[in-house]
Amino acid sequence: MKIAIVGLSGCGKSTCFRAITQKTKRESEGLDPTKPHLGVVKVPDWRLEMLKSLFNPKKITPAEITFEDLPGFHIPHIKEIEALMEVLGVFAGRDPVKDMDDIGVEFILADTEVVKHRLSSLDKEMKQDRSPEKTREHETLLKCRECLERNMPIRSITLTHDEEKSIRGFQFLTGKPIVIVGNIGEDQTGSGVTGAIEAECARRGFKSVEFCAELEAEIADIDEPERGPFLKELGIEQLARDRVIDIAYQALGYITFFTTKGDETKAWPVKNGVTALEAAGKIHSDIQRGFIRAEIVNFTDLEACGSVQEARKKALVRLEGKEYVVRDGDIVDFRFNV
């Protein structure tokens, strides 16, 4: 899972990256500002602590997201990611809603060029080959072009599975999920200055979060033993970065299932709607190839019962087949034979 952090000059994009990935100022000073930078973060999930108390594993492995800080609008790199995090500076002299519009225009122009060139090539190819696949791609790209000409993102079009598949390889920027981060100053915390952003995001269907990147980047520079008392003194119970990571995870369209095998309890991120067979392949191809059944109990039921044994007594532990659609919070034991 990879999310690109983008934003206009002066919005605090790189500070956001440092705060989210917890890179210290010293670590960041040696980075080349003209190149993309990666940071891997663990997805906060309180359910892992509950599972730890029940199964007592030696190792807990949370899901992870890779964030990429890009130098400006580096289109080739942006196309290789799954979602976009737009950082909007909410400072004096800036208009964050206009910045959101300006970024959207850049993405629409980039997608328009891709559609234009592909349609030109496809028109020539279809003089020799009018296969169903090429015809479907052509019709879908025409839909995209019409949408972009109206200054609308491709994500606003309702496409069938086959249509979406026919253009998947283009990785259209306006087809990617978006998270909006309203980057505020330390003196703006709790002031409601991101209200206009939140209203606009609600209208466009974007997820948004308020974030004081400067403050949280400063916290990243504090040694771990001193960090707790510092946060307590400021009255901060939870870092806002955790909310940013959680919202980014949601925007990607992922859910989490868990396995508790041997000495490890692990969170596995999968796209919402995957089957048990597809989830098995996430762990190992052998498990998918030799899939027999999946023994499943959902976290909500397990938490209410207090143990797997009690969940069994109440018939809440089930055996499911290949076509079962995995739910968020499922604890799965795959049975397989190869």
Helices and strands as residue ranges (DSSP letters): E 2-6, H 13-21, H 25-29, E 37-42, H 47-55, E 59-61, E 64-69, H 75-78, E 83-89, H 96-125, H 132-149, G 154-156, H 161-167, G 168-170, G 173-175, E 178-183, G 186-188, H 195-204, E 207-211, H 213-220, H 224-234, H 240-251, E 254-261, E 264-271, H 276-283, H 285-289, E 291-298, H 299-305, H 308-313, E 318-320, E 330-336
